[in-house]
């Protein structure tokens, strides 16, 4: 009986992310004959779960995956903390409906190390592209190893001066990726101008390098040149609109340049691209408020978040802070919830916890404030047993104070 000898240049298993189940079914048989296990995910929830549960050397993704564009999903997964996951080989599957999308092509070029295969996928031709994806994976892991060593040197006061020399000694092997690491090391040391000089060198070689244009904008932002920074960010964004890091940077840049409407537009994109990170939007609301744009924060919240989710988020956050004796911070979080949906019936939970926080101060002024909040709580939920008992407790304490004063 014959037996199969595995090819080290091929992955042992792959993940296929496509709502069309026939794609994975067509590849399963031929791949398993090559000793490659095939897993498939037809929806975003399954894809996120499977990616988090296993390490796949190679992942196929439909470029037009409806729940989240394939290129966006790649960017999210490349942010993973584990290098074996962040640096896997990605293969985008493209159908006739996707041909000629220049923005996708440019974003692919900017993200780099992404293979593309046309649908319907030919099982015979797939082996060569799998080997290319595995090669991309190996190269990315090697680059990651160099970058980690560089950061280690840069962050140690005794070796920080050698970090730049270490990267420069590897530039020949790393090519353009080496320039990125060199820039990142300068940034790690807050040397913004030398980092910008590296970017300028890249742009002299290729003036339309989107990654370099984006980095130039980001570094100009660090140097306080907000208007100039936005010119470069907007140029790159127009060519390739769905770069997550750029969208996030632009949201902040628009805030700094006092353009809240444009900032909110970018924040909406970030929220849409991160359905698996629901707390992200609350950070955005807080950022808008920090810059004095309360009305924009309220409008964005009402458009993207249900009242009960607002209550749950700020209530949980406030309780955690209060338990950690950060009462003033807790009160700030509770009050934020009341700004977004002030008349929502579930706010009785928030009002009650504000009352408890004030009771903790144990003085008459705060007892009076607590009584006001617990009364407001009971207006929303007259049968709330804890509220009724707390109201009685506060009134007893205030009565004792009155008797002592007399």
TORTIZA-450134 format. One record per residue: y negated, z, x negated of N, C-alpha, C, O in turn. Coordinates in steps of 0.1 Angstrom, whole numbers, plus 5000, padded with zeros to 4 digits. Last residue first. Layout:
YZXYZXYZXYZX...
***
This chain:
429956585301429156675310429456825307428856915313431556485283430156465281429356565289428256605286434056535293433656595280432156595278431556685273433956375316434056515318433656595305432956695305433956125304432756165312432756315314431756375314436356115291435156115283433956155291433056225286438056115313438056225304436856235296436256345293437455865323437055985331437056105322436256195324438455695303437055695305436555825313435555875311441155755307440555785294439055795296438355875290441555655333441855805330441155845317440455945316441055385329440155465338440355615336439355695337443255325313441855315308440955395316440055465311445455375331445355445318443855445313443355545308444855185351444955325354444755415342444055515342445254955336443954975342443855125346442755195343447954975330446954975319445555005325444755085318449054935355449255065348448255085337447755195334448254675361447854785370447954925362447155005364449554535340448054535341447554655350446554715346452154575345451654625333450154635333449554725328452354435370452554575369451954635357451354745358450454215388450954235374451054385371450054455369449454145412450654225412451254245398452454285397447253985407447054115413448254205413448154325413446253775386447653815389447553965395447854055387443553735384444453625383445853655388446553565393442653995386442053895395442953775396443153715406443854115364444354135377443854055388444454035398442154015343443553985343444154005357444953915362439754145350439853995351441353945351441653845358440654395344440254365358440254215360440754165370440954375317442154405325441854375340442754335347438354335309439354235307440554255315441154155321437154585315436554455321437654345320437854265329438654755300438654765314438154635321438754595331437854685274439154665278439354665293440054585299435154765274435454625273436854595278437054495285435655045276434954975287435154825286435254755297437055085252437755115265437055045276437654985285434955025234436054935235436954955248437554865253433355245239432755115240433955015242433854925251435055465233434555445246434055295248434355235259437855385212436555445214436055395228436455305233440255265203440255405207438855465207438655575203441155015195440055075187439755225191439155295183443154945213443554995200442455055191442655125182441754835234442254975235442655035222442455155219441554575225440354665225440754815227440054905221444154485228443554485214442354575214442154655204444454505255445254585247444654595233444654705227442654305263442454435267443154535258442654635254443954085253442654115248442254265251441754335243446254085269446354115254445054145248444954225238445054015294445754145292445854185277445654295273444153755289443153865292443854005290443154095286446653625285445653635274444653755276444353825267447753655310448453705298447453725286447553825279446053525326446153665328446853735316446553845313446253255323445353325314445353475316444853555307447553135343448353195333447553275322448053345314445553005358446153135363446953205353447053335353442652885343444052865345444753005349444353105342439952875338440352925352441852915354442352935365439552785312439052915315439552965329439653085331440952625290441252615304440852755310441752835313439452665266440052535269440352525284439952425290438652925262437652815262438152695268437452615275440853085261440053095273439052985274438552945285441753035235442552985247441752985260441852895268439853175220439953025220440752975232440352865237440453435225439253385231439253235230438753165239442753465209442853485223441653415230441853345240441653425183442653335188442753345204442853245210439953655181439453515180440353415186439953315193441853865183440853845194440253705194439953645204443053825158443853805171442853785182443153695191441053895141441553755141442353725153442253615159440854165148439654075150440153925150439653845158443354265140442954265154441754165157441754095167445654265122444554175121443954155135443954045140448054405123446754485121445554395119444554445114450154255130449954265115448554335112448054325101449954245156451054335151450854355136451354445130447854065158447654205162448754295156448454405152449253825150448153885142447854025145447654105136451053795171451553815157450453875148450753955140449253775193450253885192450653905178450754025173448053525186447253645187448153775186447753865179450253345188449453365175448753495175448653565165450953375215451853405204451153435191451553525184448453285226448953415229449953465219449853575214448253025217447253125213447753265216447353355208450652905229450352895215449353015211449753085201450552965257451653015249451353015234451653115227448052845265448252995266449353045257449253145250448752575259447652645253447752795253447552865243450952535276451152525262449952595254450252655243449652565301450652665297450952655282451252765276447952325301447352465300448352575296448052665288449052075277449052135291448452275290448552345279447151835258447951965259447852025273446852015279445451615257446751615249447651735251448851735247443151645271443751515271445151525265446051435268442351905265442651875278443351745280444251725289441751875237442851965242443251925256444451915258439551705237440851655231442051745235443151695238437751865251438151735256439451685251440351645258437452075232437952105246438451975252439551975259436451945210437752025209438352045223439552025225434051855220435051755215436451825215437451765218432752095224433052005235434051905232434951865240432552205198433352275208433752175219434852175224431852145170432052045181433052105191434152045193431552295147430552305158430652205169429752195177433452295128432352215125431252215137430252145136435352455141434752505129433452425125432552485119436152285162435252405165434552455152433452505153437652105147436452065155435552175158434352165157439652285138438752215129437552165135436452175130440852355162440152465154439252395144438152455142442052115169441052175178440152275170438952285171443752095147442651995149441652045158440452035156445552295152444752295140443552205141442552235135446652195175445852315176445052335163443852385164448151985167446951955175446052075176444852065177450252095153449252025146447952005154446852015148452252205169451152295165450052225158448952275156454151995173453152025184452052115179450952105185455651785158454851895152453751935162452651905160456851575170457751685166457051795159457651895155454951385173455351455185456251575182456451665190452951255155453651375152454151455164453751575166451551035163452551015153453351135150454251135142449751155182450751055186451851035176452951015180448151305164448951365174450051275179451151325181446951095149447851195142448751265152449951285150445450965169446550895162447550995155448750975156443651175174444551135185445751055179446851065183442251185150443051295154444051255165445251305164440850945152441850965142442851075145444051065142439151025173439950895174441150905164442250875168437751235162438751255173439651145175440851155178436151095144437151195139438251215150439351225147434550955161435450875153436550975147437650935145433151165172433851075181434951005173436050985177431851295151432951365157433751265166435051285167430351255125430751145134432051195142433151145140429451385102428851415115429151305125428251265132430851365079429651275080429051285094428251195098432851545082431851575072430651485073429551525070434251405102433651535105432551565095431451615099435151185087434251165098433551295103432451295107436851315069435651245064434651225075433451245073438951405086438051505079436751435075435651495076439951155094439551245104438551355098437551385104440651045069439550995076439051085087437851095090442951195063441751205054440451155061439451215060444651105084444251245083443051265074442151345078444850835077444250875090443851015090442751055095446050855052444750805053444050845066442950875066448550955059447751035050446250985051445351065051449550745076449350875081448350955072447451025077448650425082448950515070448550655074447350685076448150215100449050325104449450415092450550465092446549985094446050095102446850225103446350325107445649805069446949865073446649995081446550105075443049705070444149615066445449675070446349595075441549925079441449795087442649705083443149635092442050105059442550125072442550005081443449985089440650005037442050015037442650025051443749965054438050025048438549895043440049895043440649795047437850295052437850205064438350065060438950005068437850395026438950435035439050335047440150295051435550285016436850245010437950275020438950205021433650405033433650255031435050215026435550115031433950675029434450615042434450465041435350405047432750725004434150745006434750665018435750605017430050685010430750595002432250595003432950495003429750915026429450785032430150675024430750585029430451135008431151105020430950965026431950905029430651244980430051114984430751064997431450964997431851474970430751484979430051364983428951364989434151444956432851444948431651454957430551454952435951414976436051534967434751554960434251664957435251154983435051264993435051394985434251484988436151014961434751024964434351134974433351194973438951054966438251114955436751124956436151224952439250894989439651034989438951114978438451224980438550634980437750704991438050854991437050934993440450604960439050604956438250674967437350754964442750594976442550714967441150714962440550824960442350354990442450484997442150604988441450694992442450174969441250184977441150324984440150384985445050224960443950254951442650264959441850354956446450134982446650264978445550314969445050424970445649864983445349954993445450094990444550184993444249654961445349744961444949854971444049934969442449454957442749484971443949574972444649574982442149414929440949474937441349504951440649594957443949484903444149434917443149494926443349604931442649564880443849484879444049414892444349294893440649734889440249624880441449524879441149404877442149924903441449824910440849704902440649594907443050074881444050004889443349894897443849784899440650184872441450094863442450014871442749894868439950344893439150224890439850124881439750004882441950534890441950454902441150324899441550214903441050654867442350594867442450494879442950384877438550754875438650654865439950584864440050464862439350954893438650834898438750724888438850604892440351134874441251084884440650954890441350854892437951204861438951134854440051074863440550964860436651324884436151204878437151134870437251004871438251554891438051444900437551314894438051204897440151764882439351674873439151544881439851444879441851954892440551944898439651864889438451884889444451944884443552024875442052014880441152054873445451774902446051904902445152004893445152124896444151534894443751604907444251744907443551834912445551474871444051504870443651584883442851674882447951434884447851544874446351584872446051694872447351204899447751324906447651454897447251554901446951014879445851054888446151184894445251274895449551004869448451044860447251084868446651194865450950904891451251044886450051094877449651204878449750654893449650744904449950884899449150984903450650544869449150564871448950654882447950734882453350524873452850624863451350644865450850754862453550324891453750454896453250564886452850674890453150104875452050144884452250284889451250354892455450214850454550114855453450164864452850264860457350384838456950404852456050294858456050284870457650304811458850304820458450314835459050254844455050334802455750204800456850194810457150094816454350604807453750504815454450364814454550294824455150824793456150764802455650644810456350584818453050914779454150874771455250804780456150744774451350994800451050874793452150824784452350704782452551234807452551124816452350994809453050894811452051384783453451364788453551244797454451164796449251394783450051324772451451294776451951184773448851554805448351414805449051334794449451224797449951794797450451724808450051584808450851494811448851944776449851844773450351764784451051664782447152124788446552014780447551904776447151794773448852304800448152214808447552094800447451984805450252504787450752364785449952264792450252144792449152744794449552724780449952584777449852544765448852744822447652744813447952714798447152664791450552524842450752634832449552634822449352534815450252294856449952424863450152544854449952664858451052094840449652094844449252234849448152284848453852124838452952144826451552164829450852244824454452074864454852204858453952234846453552344844453651814867452951924875453252064869452352144868455551694850454051684847453251794855452451854849457851744863457651794850456151794846455651894840457351604887457551744887457351814874456751914873457251334877456051394883456151554884455151624881459851294868458751294858457551364864456851444857461151314893461451414882460351414872460051524867460051094907459851234912460151334901459351434899461150894892459650904892459351054897458451114891463850924899463450934885461950964884461451044876463650874926464051014922463651034907463251144903462950604926462050704932462350844927461550924925465250494915463950484908462950584913462250644905467150544934467350604920466050604913465750694906466050404956466350544957466450614943465750714940466250144947464850204950465050354950464150424945468950114946468150104933466850164935466250234926469550134972470150234964469350234950469150344944468449894980467850024986468350134977467550234975470049714967468649714964468049854968467249914961472449764980472349794966470949794961470549884953471849675005472149815003472049854989471549964986471549405000470349475003470549625003469649705000474149334995473149314985471949394987471349454978475449385020475849465008474749454997474449554990474549215040473949345039474349425027473549515023475748975043474548975034474049115032473149145024477749045061478048995048476949005038477049045027476449115085477249215078477649175063477749255055473249045094474448975089475249075080474849115070471549145122471949175108473249115105474249125112469448925141470649005140471149025125471148925118466949075120467949085131468248945136467348865136466349085085466149035098467249065108468449075104465249355064466349265068466049215082465649295091463549495037463449435050464649345053464949265044462949795018463549665019463449625034463349705043460449955001461049935014461649795015460949695012458750024979460150054979460750054993461550144996455450084996456350034985457850084987458050174994453150125009454150235009455150204998455650304991451849875006451250005002452250115000452150184990453649705018453349685004452649814998452949854987453649805044454849805036454649795022455249865013451049735050451349875050452649895042452849995034451249465051450349525041450649675039450649725028453049415072453349375058452549445048453049475037451549525093452849585089453149545075453649635067449449345093449149485090450449555086450349645078450649105100450049115087449849265084450049305072453248995116452349115117451849145103452549215096455148795115453748755114452748875116451548855117457648925136457248825126455748805127455148785137458549075157457749145147457249045136456449085128460148925173458948975179458049045169456849055171462448885158461548775160460148825165459148765161462849205140463349095149462248985150461148995144463849395112462749325119463349205127464149125123464549695098465149585105464049525114463449585122464049835066463449805079464149685085464349585079465550075047465649935051465049915065465649975074465050305021464750265035464950115036464450035028466650555002466450405003466250365018467050395026464950864997466150785001465650635002464450605002463251074990463350954982464550864985464950794977463351295007462051225006462151094998461351005000466051375002465651315015464351235014464251135020466051464977467151374981466851314994467351204998463951644976463751514970464851414974464651294974462851825004463951794995463851654989463651564996460551815020460551895008461651864998461551884986459351495032460351605032460351685019460051625009457851275034457151405032458051525031457651635028459351075042459051075028458251205024458051235012459351095069460551145062460251155047460951235040456850985075457151125079458251175070458251295066457150725066456150815060456450955063456251045054459150635084459450645070458450735063458850815054457750655108458850735106459250755091459550855087455950445104455450575106456550675103456350785097457650225104456850255092456250395092456050465082458650225130459550245119458750285106459250375099456750405155456950285147457750315134457650425128458450585180457650595168457850475159458950455155459650475202459150615203458150645191457250725192460550215195459450235205458850375205457650395207460650045165461250155172460250215182459150245178460249815150459549835163460149945172460049935184461849835129460449835126459649865139458549915139464650045129463949925136462449935134461850045137465950145098465150175109464550045116464149955108468550275078468050155085467150205096467550295104468750465049468550465063467950335068467050285062470850605023470150485028469950505044470950545050471850855018471250785007470450665012469450625005471351125038471750985039471050915027469850905026472251445045471551365034472151225035473251205031471751605077472551545066471651475056470451445058469951725094471251785093472051725081472951795075467751565096467551705091468951765087468951855079468751335107468151325093468051465087468251485075469551425132470551375122469951375108470651405098467051495143468051595142469051555131469451625122465651255143465051365136466151465133466251525122467351095160467051055146466551175138467051195127467351235184468551225177468351195162468951245153464551195191465151335189466451335181466651415172464350915192463650985182464251125180464451175168467450735198466250795202465650885191466350915182469850655187469150565196467850615201467150545208471450665156470550735165469750645173469150545168474550675138473450605145472650695154473250795159476450645108475950725119474750645125474050575119479150525090477950485097477650585108478450605117480350535057480350595070479050555077477950565071481950295038480650345041480650405056480850325065484050145029484050285026482750355029482450465024484049895038483549915024483450055020482950095010484849935063485749865054485349875040486149865031482550035074483650125071484750065063485450135056481049795076480649895067481749995063481950035052482449655096482249595083481949705072482349695061482149845119483349805113483249745099484049795090479249885121480149995119481449955113481950005102477649675129477749705115478849805112479349815100477749675157478049545149478249575135479049505128476749925163478149885166478649765158479749755154474149915156475049995148476449965151477249965142473349725176473049695161474049785153474649735144473849825201474749715196474549685181475449635174471850005208473150055202474049945196474849975188468649995203469649895207470949945200471149915188467050175190467350205205468450105210469150135219467950285158467550175167467950205181469150245184468750375128467850425139467450305146466550225142471550455110470850345116470050395128470650455138472450595079471950625092471250495098470450445091475450595058474050545062473750585076474650625084477350695030477050685044475650645046474750655038477650625004478850665010478650675026479550665033476050324991475950454997477350495003478050405008476850154960476750154975476750294980477350384974477450174934476150124937475850114952474850074957480050254933479050354930477650304934476750384936482450164955481450104946480350204945479650234955485750294958484350284962483450224951483750244939488650134964487950194953486450184956485950064957491350164988489950124985489350204973489450324973494650054982493750154986492350104981492150014973497849914994496549914987495650024991495850085001501250004991500050005000498850004991498750084982
***
